[in-house]
Amino acid sequence: MLPAEGVGLCAKCRSACFCSRACAQRAASNAAGHPAAVCSALARLDFSGLSADACSALRYLAQANALRASSLAGDADAAARWGALGCLADGLGGPAQADAAELHRRLAAATPVGSPYLTEAEAGGALAAEARCGYGVMAPCGRGGERRLRGTGLYPAAALLNHEALHALPAGEELTCAYFPLHLSLEERQARCREQYGFACACPRCAEEATWQGEDETVDLEASSLEGGVASEEGMDEEADPAVDPGGGPAAGAGLPRADPAYIQMFLLKYTCPQPECFGTVAPRPGGDPLECSLCGFTRSEAAFLAELEATSD
């Protein structure tokens, strides 16, 4: 039995953790949570010899398998969720496909005879969807203030997340998402977009930086010239730049909407965490002020940022 309050493990599979009895009951009644099919699968799965990441991927496949089974059994909500998952990404390739094959073998071995389970192609597609479209869910700060990932989440309308950080947007405006730390170079961002997410980014920041031929496209956050910086910062929301977040990178910027170089510099200065070796992204807390780093928890008010700009440009 689980305690009425406080964290406890599932007594049957010992793999799922719940904050209370009520939490466990809600999860048990949700096809995308911890229903009986998922619980029994987790209890039977062979996790021996797998890395922590592979164990997480195998648990995720058990969830996806149960979702598909519920969909086939006529559960309309499960069918909608399974359909949405299938639309998120194409299959994996190369070494990732070999890893998917091994996880699929373990999933099949843990499935009772006569019960349906994912095909190898479906397992690869589900893993690709999680790898390319999952958002990190941060755990609460530890005793020393450290942050860690609790897991990942797949959200049907991820563009609606953290909307308080956005300035006023015209109807139909495209929202772009930063996949990596903001300080990474164009070359690094492009390589990781291709290798991890299977696409070439063509956002306005990347389109602009792709035109900086022969130049170092990285921005020195410590030594950048900030003359006129306060005026630029105050005008950030008034830029004609169509990017909400200037993050990503195409091979060439010709014909693509481009961000203003001064806007890119000011955006990085304001929204990249200034703590040494952190490079997390700072964004407004609910209510707008102060800004808080998503990694280390550092906070800085708008007034403090403006004061730093004033001091640097004097």
Stockholm file with secondary structure:
# STOCKHOLM 1.0

chainA/1-314         MLPAEGVGLCAKCRSACFCSRACAQRAASNAAGHPAAVCSALARLDFSGLSADACSALRYLAQANALRASSLAGDADAAARWGALGCLADGLGGPAQADAAELHRRLAAATPVGSPYLTEAEAGGALAAEARCGYGVMAPCGRGGERRLRGTGLYPAAALLNHEALHALPAGEELTCAYFPLHLSLEERQARCREQYGFACACPRCAEEATWQGEDETVDLEASSLEGGVASEEGMDEEADPAVDPGGGPAAGAGLPRADPAYIQMFLLKYTCPQPECFGTVAPRPGGDPLECSLCGFTRSEAAFLAELEATSD
#=GR chainA/1-314 SS CCCSEEEEECTTTSCCEEEEHHHHHHHHTCTTSCCHHHHHHHHHCCCTTCCHHHHHHHHHHHHHHHHHHHHHTTCHHHHHHHHHHHTSCCCCCTHHHHHHHHHHHHHHHTSCTTCCCCCHHHHHHHHHHHHHHCEEEECCCCTTSCCCEEEEECCTTGGGTTGGGCCCCCTTCCCCCCCSCTTCCHHHHHHHIIIIISCCCCCHHHHHHTTCTTSCCCCCTTTCCCTTHHHHHHTGGGCCCCCSSCCCCCSCCTTSCCCCHHHHHHHHHHHBCCSTTTCCBEEECTTSCSEEETTTCCEECHHHHHHHHHHHHC
#=GC SS_cons         CCCSEEEEECTTTSCCEEEEHHHHHHHHTCTTSCCHHHHHHHHHCCCTTCCHHHHHHHHHHHHHHHHHHHHHTTCHHHHHHHHHHHTSCCCCCTHHHHHHHHHHHHHHHTSCTTCCCCCHHHHHHHHHHHHHHCEEEECCCCTTSCCCEEEEECCTTGGGTTGGGCCCCCTTCCCCCCCSCTTCCHHHHHHHIIIIISCCCCCHHHHHHTTCTTSCCCCCTTTCCCTTHHHHHHTGGGCCCCCSSCCCCCSCCTTSCCCCHHHHHHHHHHHBCCSTTTCCBEEECTTSCSEEETTTCCEECHHHHHHHHHHHHC
//
